[in-house]
Amino acid sequence: MKSLHNNAICFLVFLLFIQCKEVPKNENEIASSKNEIQYAKGLEIYKHKGFTILKITNPWPNAKENFTYILQEKNGIIPDSLKQFTVIPVPLKSIVVTSTTHIPALELLSVENTLVGFPNTDYISSEKTRKRIDTGKVREVGVNENLNTEVLIDMKPDVIVSFGLNNSNPTLDNLQKSGLKVMLNGDWTEQSPLGKAEWIKFFGALYGLDAKANTIFSEIEKEYNTTLALAKKAPNKPTVLSGAMYQKIWYVPQGESWASLFLKDAKSSYLWAKTKGTGSLSVPFEAVLEKAKNAEFWIAPGNFSSLKEMSDSNPHYNEFASFKNKKVYSYAVKKGAKGGILYFELSPTRPDLVLKDLIKIFHPELLPNHKLYFFQKLD
């Protein structure tokens, strides 16, 4: 009996040892874990037994702050060193998001039914989510700069996923002081096409659907890279103009921006590709006309949806060869029921479709069977 008793004690000690090993004991062990993100520069995800560490390292451009969230699974044990951070029980049962770019991720993961609130729902283009809005399942929660605190407190979502333009976010601070869980999402700061798309893993982690998110992203990555390889067969690089006038100033994508990288990957010669920066460059009209008067294509001329609308707005547009030759392509034609532009909502998650569109425009012989998804030729 004594031997049996000793064996039982040893077995219990062994079990305790195994359980202790399942939880990181110290900062070194936690720090040595592998980041599961490959392309996104502002997102890090570290998986552990019972919990996930999710870091937002670039919540807004040139941010010095970063944000860490701990996603706690049921019965998951969180090390004391991590309890200083916001702890969010997962999988989520309800969520409020504040950018239309978050909608496709929820739908691809088949968790759109957990969306309970959104600021200015008219911007949402997705037919599936619009049906939920029309039936009252998704409530209006104000605008991003002034979310309706009372409505959100009444709703009590598991988490509010928002974004910050800088380190001053009084509305979000008030929501947190009211006991609500708030997460910042920095997908909009990513500049590489696959970097933006990889943020679906952010939502995968919130729902315990990491494997599904990885599979979805892998398919998008595969399609993008396959299309990228196809583009290398292009025999030439047509010259491209982009942007449009706003109050006498022309805004063009800078050479290191998300939009510019698409044009590069589609094997075109974007006329401002060598400029430095990831935002928009303001250029006087005369300078644009001098440089781009003979450009073969004009991509994304603001939110115009016809050539007449463009010329009515500014007769000088008629001076460009791309306009005269009707080689102007816009993403603004395809809209949701309330006027939201689908491109703004879906393109960050589906860069493969954007790239295919551009290659179809510049090098139609490479994708003879592709039908333009986002862009449309203006008449």
Residue pairs with C-beta under 8 A, 6 or more apart in sequence:
22 49
22 50
23 48
23 49
23 50
23 77
23 79
24 30
24 33
24 48
24 79
25 79
26 79
26 81
27 81
30 46
30 48
30 53
30 79
30 81
30 82
33 46
33 47
33 48
33 53
34 46
35 44
35 45
35 46
36 45
36 46
36 47
36 201
36 210
37 43
37 44
37 45
37 198
37 201
38 198
39 192
39 194
39 195
39 197
39 198
40 187
40 190
40 195
40 196
40 198
40 199
40 201
41 57
41 58
41 189
41 190
41 191
41 192
41 195
42 56
42 57
42 58
42 59
42 186
42 187
42 189
42 190
43 54
43 55
43 56
43 57
43 186
43 187
43 198
43 199
43 201
43 202
44 53
44 54
44 55
44 57
45 52
45 53
45 54
45 55
45 201
45 202
45 205
46 52
46 53
46 54
46 55
47 210
49 76
50 72
50 73
50 75
50 76
50 77
50 78
51 70
51 71
51 72
51 73
51 76
51 77
51 78
51 82
52 70
52 71
52 73
52 90
52 205
53 68
53 69
53 70
53 71
53 82
54 68
54 69
54 70
54 71
54 202
54 205
55 66
55 67
55 68
55 69
56 66
56 67
56 68
56 69
56 183
56 184
56 185
56 186
57 66
57 186
58 66
58 186
58 189
59 65
59 66
59 67
59 163
59 164
59 184
59 186
59 189
60 163
60 164
60 165
60 166
60 167
60 186
60 189
61 189
61 278
63 167
64 167
65 167
67 183
67 184
68 85
68 86
69 85
69 86
69 87
69 88
69 183
70 78
70 82
70 83
70 85
70 86
70 87
70 88
71 88
71 90
71 205
71 206
72 78
72 87
72 88
72 89
72 90
73 90
73 208
74 89
78 87
86 181
86 182
86 183
88 158
88 159
88 181
88 183
88 206
89 158
90 205
90 206
90 207
90 208
91 206
91 207
91 208
91 209
92 111
92 114
92 158
92 159
92 206
92 207
93 114
93 158
94 114
94 116
94 155
94 156
94 157
94 158
95 106
95 114
95 115
95 116
95 157
95 158
95 159
95 160
95 161
95 206
96 115
96 116
96 117
96 118
96 141
96 152
96 155
96 157
96 159
96 160
96 161
97 103
97 106
97 115
97 118
97 160
97 161
97 162
97 185
98 118
98 119
98 144
98 147
98 160
98 161
98 162
98 163
99 163
99 185
99 187
99 188
100 123
100 124
100 125
100 340
100 344
100 345
101 187
101 188
101 344
101 345
101 348
101 349
102 161
102 185
102 187
102 203
103 112
103 115
103 124
103 126
103 129
103 345
104 126
104 345
104 346
104 348
104 349
104 350
105 199
105 200
105 202
105 203
105 213
105 349
106 112
106 114
106 115
106 129
106 203
107 126
107 128
107 129
108 200
108 216
108 349
109 200
109 203
109 204
109 207
109 209
109 212
109 213
109 216
111 203
111 207
111 209
112 128
112 129
112 132
113 132
113 137
114 207
115 129
115 132
115 137
115 138
116 137
116 138
116 139
116 155
116 157
117 138
117 139
117 140
117 141
117 151
117 152
117 155
117 157
118 124
118 133
118 138
118 139
118 140
118 141
119 140
119 141
119 142
119 143
119 144
119 147
120 140
120 142
120 143
120 144
121 133
121 138
121 140
121 338
122 338
122 339
122 340
123 336
123 338
123 340
123 344
123 345
124 130
124 133
124 336
124 338
124 340
124 345
125 335
125 336
125 337
125 340
125 341
125 342
125 345
125 346
126 336
126 345
126 346
127 336
127 337
129 138
130 336
130 337
130 338
132 138
139 151
139 155
140 148
140 151
141 147
141 148
141 151
141 152
141 155
142 148
142 151
144 162
144 163
145 171
146 171
147 160
147 162
147 171
147 172
147 175
149 171
149 174
149 175
149 178
152 160
152 175
152 178
152 180
153 178
153 179
153 180
156 180
157 180
158 181
159 181
159 182
159 183
159 206
160 172
160 175
160 180
160 181
160 182
160 183
161 183
161 185
162 169
162 172
162 182
162 183
162 184
162 185
163 184
163 185
163 186
163 187
163 188
164 172
164 184
172 182
172 184
175 182
176 182
185 199
185 202
187 196
187 199
187 202
187 348
188 348
190 196
190 199
190 258
190 348
191 256
191 257
191 258
191 261
191 278
192 258
192 261
193 224
193 258
193 261
193 262
193 265
193 351
193 354
193 355
194 220
194 221
194 224
194 351
196 258
196 348
196 349
196 351
197 217
197 220
197 221
197 224
197 348
197 349
197 350
197 351
198 217
199 348
199 349
200 213
200 216
200 217
200 349
201 210
201 213
201 214
201 217
203 209
203 213
204 210
204 211
204 212
204 213
204 214
205 213
220 349
220 350
220 351
220 352
223 352
224 351
224 352
224 355
227 352
227 355
227 356
227 359
227 367
228 265
228 355
230 359
230 366
230 367
231 265
231 266
231 267
231 355
231 359
231 363
231 366
232 267
233 366
234 267
234 359
234 362
234 363
234 366
235 363
237 267
237 268
237 269
238 268
238 269
238 296
238 297
238 362
239 268
239 269
239 271
239 292
239 294
239 295
239 296
239 297
240 263
240 268
240 269
240 270
240 271
240 295
240 296
240 297
240 298
240 299
240 362
241 252
241 271
241 288
241 292
241 295
241 297
241 298
241 299
241 320
241 322
242 252
242 253
242 259
242 263
242 270
242 272
242 298
242 299
242 300
242 301
243 250
243 251
243 252
243 253
243 280
243 300
243 301
243 302
244 250
244 251
244 301
244 302
244 304
244 310
245 285
245 302
245 313
245 314
245 316
245 317
246 302
248 285
249 282
249 283
249 284
249 285
250 282
250 283
250 284
250 285
250 287
250 288
251 280
251 281
251 282
251 283
252 271
252 272
252 280
252 281
252 283
252 288
253 259
253 260
253 263
253 270
253 272
253 280
253 281
254 260
254 272
254 275
254 276
254 277
254 278
254 279
254 280
254 281
255 270
255 272
255 273
255 274
255 275
255 276
255 277
256 275
256 276
256 277
256 278
257 277
257 278
257 279
257 280
258 278
259 300
260 270
260 272
260 273
262 351
262 354
262 355
262 358
263 270
263 273
263 299
263 358
264 270
264 273
265 355
265 358
266 355
266 358
266 359
266 361
266 362
266 363
267 359
267 362
267 363
268 297
268 358
268 362
271 291
271 292
271 295
272 281
272 283
275 281
285 316
289 316
289 319
289 320
292 320
292 322
293 319
293 320
293 321
294 321
295 320
295 321
295 322
296 321
296 322
296 325
296 327
297 322
297 327
297 328
297 329
297 361
297 362
298 320
298 322
298 323
298 327
298 328
298 329
299 329
299 358
299 361
299 375
300 329
300 330
300 331
301 310
301 317
301 328
301 330
301 378
302 332
303 330
303 332
303 341
304 310
304 313
304 330
304 332
304 378
305 330
305 332
305 333
305 378
306 378
306 379
307 323
307 326
307 328
307 378
307 379
310 317
310 323
310 328
310 378
311 317
311 318
311 323
317 323
318 324
322 328
326 377
326 378
326 379
327 377
328 377
328 378
329 361
329 375
329 376
329 377
329 378
330 375
330 376
330 378
331 341
331 342
331 343
331 347
331 374
331 375
331 376
332 341
332 343
333 376
333 378
334 341
334 342
334 343
334 374
334 376
335 341
335 342
336 342
336 345
342 374
343 374
346 353
346 374
347 353
347 354
347 374
353 373
353 374
354 374
356 367
356 370
356 373
357 370
357 372
357 373
357 374
357 375
358 375
359 366
359 367
359 370
360 366
360 367
360 370
360 372
361 372
361 375
